[in-house]
Amino acid sequence: MIGTVTPNPCLDKTVSVAAFDLYRMNRVRVLATDPSGKGINVSKTLAAMGVKTVCTGFDFTSDGHSMLEADLDQCGIPHDFLTLPGDLRVCTKIIDEARKHTIEVNEQGAAVAPACGEALLKKIAEVAKRCDFLTLSGSLPQGLENNFYARAVRCVKQAAPHCRTVVDAEGETLLQALAEGPYFIKPNIHEFESTFECKIETLADLDRKASEVLKAYDLGMICVSLGGEGAYIATREEAYFSKPAVVEVRSLQGAGDALVAGICMALEKQLPQAEVLRYGVALAGATVMTEGTRPGNRQDFERLLAKGILTEKIR
């Protein structure tokens, strides 16, 4: 089973405008409103592919009704959240149709007390005992220190040594987690550059820096998503690159989370490294074919996988 942790869930609202105007009123077309968060997206994608998954993290509710839990129940995804008073933050994605560009406006969300963080760490340790992989994804809510993911990795290693942790974060949060030796990390290229204070202009640059990071930490694998350029994956022994799937793009939201989901699926099947990347890229391709922050279609994933997503061996 693949578990996911989402400390800072949200309500993703995706709208579309013909051409965004900074100085006039913009009339929008609402495409989708989805309970979301990076770990939630990973679990929804896995469930859509028929893979067993479970969600944990914080949930925020002010009236006793949880939109997040209701949505996951409808998807048939088991969950074990720590519910706190407050509202889900709203993250608005504005798609500018003329420019083919997405503007993101994300709220910070409700604050949590340090004691709630301690309670969530205990819940994470218990969930990990049921899982082969556990993803720690996204931003942290106000009130949690940057070392939260580092502490979570440590807790999982102690409570469930068989469970391998995945960290999808950036900056100091990622650096502190690295010190505890997660199995793999998945920053995007901008997060990779800012976290490791480097400028990447070529695949060779990326491979050199990724190799340094792999050697510096007790880390099994790095995957870096390159947006419209594709994705890169590496261990100490080998590295691969793949261009993205050629598909009709309806929304870019959740593509990176689908990449993580596909990688975990392939690792659970114990597939070779090149196949691990192919699974991730194919699932990301299926996901961008859907509107809003919604999982890809299983048939699209299998079609993309079968038609041949090519990987290039870097070393």
C-alpha positions as CSV (number, residue, x, y, z in Angstrom):
1,M,0.0,0.0,0.0
2,I,1.1,3.6,-0.7
3,G,0.3,6.1,2.0
4,T,0.2,9.9,1.6
5,V,0.6,12.7,4.1
6,T,-1.0,16.2,3.4
7,P,-0.4,18.6,6.3
8,N,-1.8,21.6,4.5
9,P,-4.9,20.5,2.4
10,C,-6.9,22.9,0.3
11,L,-9.8,23.5,-2.0
12,D,-8.5,23.9,-5.5
13,K,-10.7,26.2,-7.6
14,T,-9.8,26.2,-11.3
15,V,-11.2,29.0,-13.5
16,S,-10.7,30.1,-17.0
17,V,-10.5,33.6,-18.7
18,A,-10.3,34.3,-22.4
19,A,-7.4,36.9,-21.8
20,F,-6.5,38.1,-18.4
21,D,-6.5,41.9,-18.0
22,L,-4.7,43.4,-15.0
23,Y,-6.7,46.6,-15.2
24,R,-10.2,45.5,-15.9
25,M,-12.8,43.1,-14.5
26,N,-12.2,39.5,-15.7
27,R,-15.2,37.3,-16.2
28,V,-14.3,33.7,-15.5
29,R,-15.7,30.3,-16.3
30,V,-15.4,27.9,-13.4
31,L,-13.9,24.6,-14.6
32,A,-13.7,22.7,-11.3
33,T,-13.6,22.9,-7.5
34,D,-11.8,20.0,-5.9
35,P,-10.7,19.2,-2.3
36,S,-7.0,18.8,-2.8
37,G,-3.4,19.0,-1.6
38,K,-0.3,17.3,-3.0
39,G,-0.7,14.1,-1.0
40,I,-4.4,14.0,-1.6
41,N,-3.7,14.3,-5.4
42,V,-1.2,11.4,-5.2
43,S,-3.8,9.1,-3.5
44,K,-6.6,10.1,-5.9
45,T,-4.3,9.3,-8.8
46,L,-3.3,5.9,-7.3
47,A,-6.9,5.0,-6.6
48,A,-7.9,5.8,-10.2
49,M,-5.2,3.4,-11.3
50,G,-6.5,0.6,-9.0
51,V,-3.7,0.9,-6.5
52,K,-4.3,0.6,-2.7
53,T,-3.7,3.9,-0.9
54,V,-4.5,5.6,2.4
55,C,-4.5,9.4,3.3
56,T,-3.5,11.1,6.5
57,G,-2.7,14.7,7.5
58,F,-4.7,17.5,8.8
59,D,-8.3,18.3,7.9
60,F,-10.0,21.6,8.7
61,T,-13.7,22.0,9.3
62,S,-15.9,24.7,11.0
63,D,-19.3,23.0,10.8
64,G,-18.6,19.3,11.5
65,H,-18.9,18.5,7.8
66,S,-15.7,17.7,5.9
67,M,-15.6,18.3,2.2
68,L,-12.3,16.5,2.1
69,E,-13.5,13.3,3.7
70,A,-16.7,13.3,1.7
71,D,-14.7,13.6,-1.5
72,L,-12.3,10.8,-0.5
73,D,-15.3,8.6,0.6
74,Q,-16.8,9.0,-2.9
75,C,-13.4,8.0,-4.4
76,G,-13.3,4.9,-2.1
77,I,-10.0,6.1,-0.5
78,P,-9.5,5.2,3.2
79,H,-8.3,8.1,5.3
80,D,-7.2,8.8,8.9
81,F,-7.1,12.6,9.4
82,L,-6.5,14.7,12.4
83,T,-9.5,17.1,12.2
84,L,-9.0,20.7,13.5
85,P,-11.3,23.7,13.6
86,G,-11.0,26.1,10.7
87,D,-11.6,26.3,7.0
88,L,-9.8,24.6,4.1
89,R,-7.6,27.2,2.4
90,V,-8.6,28.1,-1.1
91,C,-6.0,27.8,-4.0
92,T,-7.3,29.5,-7.1
93,K,-5.8,28.6,-10.5
94,I,-6.6,31.1,-13.3
95,I,-6.1,29.7,-16.8
96,D,-5.4,32.5,-19.3
97,E,-6.6,30.9,-22.5
98,A,-5.0,33.4,-24.8
99,R,-1.5,33.1,-23.3
100,K,-1.9,29.4,-22.4
101,H,-0.6,30.4,-19.0
102,T,-1.9,29.6,-15.4
103,I,-1.8,32.1,-12.6
104,E,-1.9,30.6,-9.1
105,V,-3.2,32.5,-6.0
106,N,-2.8,30.3,-2.9
107,E,-4.1,31.1,0.6
108,Q,-1.9,30.4,3.5
109,G,-4.5,28.5,5.5
110,A,-5.3,28.0,9.2
111,A,-2.6,27.8,11.8
112,V,-2.0,24.7,14.0
113,A,-0.7,24.4,17.5
114,P,2.6,22.6,18.1
115,A,0.8,19.9,20.0
116,C,-1.2,19.1,16.9
117,G,2.0,18.5,15.0
118,E,3.1,16.0,17.7
119,A,-0.3,14.2,17.4
120,L,0.0,14.0,13.6
121,L,3.5,12.5,13.9
122,K,2.0,9.7,16.0
123,K,-0.7,9.2,13.4
124,I,1.9,9.1,10.6
125,A,3.9,6.4,12.4
126,E,0.8,4.3,12.7
127,V,-0.3,4.7,9.1
128,A,3.3,3.9,7.9
129,K,3.0,0.4,9.5
130,R,0.4,-0.4,6.8
131,C,2.4,1.0,3.9
132,D,5.3,0.1,1.5
133,F,5.8,3.8,0.7
134,L,4.7,7.0,2.4
135,T,4.8,10.4,0.7
136,L,5.3,13.6,2.6
137,S,4.1,16.3,0.2
138,G,3.5,20.1,0.0
139,S,3.7,23.1,2.2
140,L,3.4,23.1,6.0
141,P,0.6,25.0,7.8
142,Q,1.5,27.9,10.0
143,G,2.6,26.6,13.4
144,L,4.7,23.7,12.2
145,E,8.5,24.1,12.1
146,N,10.6,23.4,9.0
147,N,11.9,20.2,10.6
148,F,8.4,18.5,10.5
149,Y,9.1,16.3,7.5
150,A,12.5,15.5,8.9
151,R,10.9,14.3,12.1
152,A,8.3,12.4,10.1
153,V,11.0,10.5,8.2
154,R,12.7,9.7,11.5
155,C,9.4,8.5,13.1
156,V,8.6,6.3,10.1
157,K,12.1,4.7,10.2
158,Q,11.6,3.9,13.8
159,A,8.0,2.7,13.7
160,A,8.0,1.0,10.2
161,P,11.5,0.3,9.0
162,H,10.1,-1.5,5.9
163,C,8.3,1.7,4.7
164,R,10.2,4.0,2.4
165,T,9.5,7.7,2.6
166,V,9.1,10.1,-0.3
167,V,9.6,13.9,0.2
168,D,8.1,16.4,-2.2
169,A,9.0,19.8,-0.7
170,E,11.5,22.6,-1.1
171,G,13.9,24.9,0.7
172,E,14.8,24.4,4.3
173,T,12.0,21.9,4.8
174,L,13.5,19.6,2.1
175,L,17.1,20.1,3.3
176,Q,16.2,19.2,6.9
177,A,14.3,16.1,5.7
178,L,17.3,15.0,3.6
179,A,19.4,14.9,6.7
180,E,17.2,12.0,7.9
181,G,17.6,9.9,4.7
182,P,14.3,9.6,2.9
183,Y,14.2,7.1,0.1
184,F,13.6,9.6,-2.7
185,I,12.8,13.3,-3.3
186,K,10.8,14.9,-6.1
187,P,11.4,18.7,-6.4
188,N,10.6,20.5,-9.6
189,I,13.5,22.2,-11.4
190,H,12.8,25.6,-9.8
191,E,12.6,24.1,-6.4
192,F,15.8,22.1,-7.1
193,E,17.7,25.2,-8.1
194,S,16.6,27.3,-5.2
195,T,17.1,24.6,-2.6
196,F,20.5,23.6,-3.7
197,E,21.6,27.1,-4.8
198,C,22.5,26.2,-8.3
199,K,21.7,27.2,-11.9
200,I,20.7,24.3,-14.2
201,E,21.0,25.0,-17.9
202,T,21.6,21.5,-19.3
203,L,20.9,17.9,-18.5
204,A,24.6,17.4,-17.8
205,D,24.4,20.3,-15.2
206,L,21.4,18.6,-13.6
207,D,23.0,15.2,-13.5
208,R,26.2,16.6,-11.9
209,K,24.3,18.4,-9.2
210,A,21.9,15.5,-8.5
211,S,24.9,13.2,-8.2
212,E,26.4,15.5,-5.6
213,V,23.2,15.5,-3.6
214,L,22.9,11.7,-3.8
215,K,26.4,11.3,-2.5
216,A,26.0,13.9,0.2
217,Y,22.9,12.3,1.8
218,D,21.6,8.9,2.6
219,L,19.2,9.1,-0.4
220,G,18.2,6.3,-2.8
221,M,16.8,8.4,-5.7
222,I,16.1,11.8,-7.0
223,C,13.4,12.7,-9.5
224,V,13.2,16.3,-10.9
225,S,10.2,17.4,-12.9
226,L,11.1,19.7,-15.7
227,G,7.6,21.0,-16.6
228,G,7.1,21.0,-20.4
229,E,10.6,19.6,-20.9
230,G,9.9,16.3,-19.2
231,A,11.5,14.6,-16.2
232,Y,14.8,13.3,-14.9
233,I,15.4,10.5,-12.5
234,A,18.7,9.3,-10.9
235,T,20.3,6.9,-8.4
236,R,24.0,6.8,-7.6
237,E,24.4,4.2,-10.3
238,E,22.3,5.4,-13.3
239,A,20.2,8.3,-14.6
240,Y,17.5,8.7,-17.2
241,F,15.6,11.5,-18.9
242,S,12.2,11.4,-20.6
243,K,10.3,14.0,-22.7
244,P,6.7,14.6,-21.6
245,A,3.9,12.6,-23.2
246,V,2.4,14.3,-26.3
247,V,-1.3,15.0,-25.2
248,E,-3.9,17.6,-25.3
249,V,-3.3,19.6,-22.1
250,R,-6.5,20.7,-20.2
251,S,-4.8,21.5,-16.9
252,L,-1.3,21.3,-15.5
253,Q,-2.5,21.0,-11.9
254,G,-1.5,17.7,-10.2
255,A,1.0,16.7,-12.9
256,G,3.9,16.6,-10.4
257,D,1.8,14.6,-8.0
258,A,0.9,12.1,-10.7
259,L,4.6,11.8,-11.4
260,V,5.2,10.8,-7.8
261,A,2.2,8.4,-7.9
262,G,3.5,6.7,-11.1
263,I,7.0,6.3,-9.6
264,C,5.7,4.8,-6.4
265,M,3.5,2.4,-8.5
266,A,6.5,1.2,-10.5
267,L,8.8,0.9,-7.4
268,E,6.1,-1.2,-5.7
269,K,6.2,-3.5,-8.8
270,Q,10.1,-3.5,-8.5
271,L,10.5,-2.4,-12.1
272,P,13.8,-1.3,-13.6
273,Q,14.8,2.4,-13.3
274,A,13.9,3.3,-16.9
275,E,10.4,1.9,-16.4
276,V,10.0,3.8,-13.1
277,L,10.4,7.0,-15.0
278,R,8.1,5.9,-17.9
279,Y,5.3,5.1,-15.4
280,G,5.7,8.5,-13.8
281,V,5.7,10.4,-17.1
282,A,2.8,8.4,-18.5
283,L,0.7,9.0,-15.5
284,A,1.5,12.8,-15.5
285,G,0.5,12.8,-19.2
286,A,-2.8,11.2,-18.4
287,T,-3.4,13.7,-15.6
288,V,-2.9,16.9,-17.6
289,M,-5.6,15.6,-20.0
290,T,-8.2,16.3,-17.3
291,E,-9.6,19.6,-16.1
292,G,-9.0,20.9,-12.6
293,T,-7.0,19.0,-10.1
294,R,-8.4,15.6,-11.0
295,P,-6.7,12.2,-11.6
296,G,-6.0,10.9,-15.0
297,N,-8.0,8.2,-16.7
298,R,-6.6,4.6,-16.4
299,Q,-7.2,3.9,-20.0
300,D,-5.2,7.0,-21.0
301,F,-2.4,6.0,-18.7
302,E,-2.2,2.5,-20.2
303,R,-2.4,3.8,-23.7
304,L,0.4,6.3,-23.1
305,L,2.5,3.6,-21.5
306,A,1.9,1.2,-24.4
307,K,2.6,3.6,-27.2
308,G,6.1,4.1,-26.0
309,I,7.3,7.0,-23.8
310,L,11.0,7.0,-24.6
311,T,13.7,7.3,-22.0
312,E,17.2,8.5,-22.6
313,K,20.0,7.0,-20.5
314,I,22.2,9.8,-19.2
315,R,24.7,7.6,-17.4
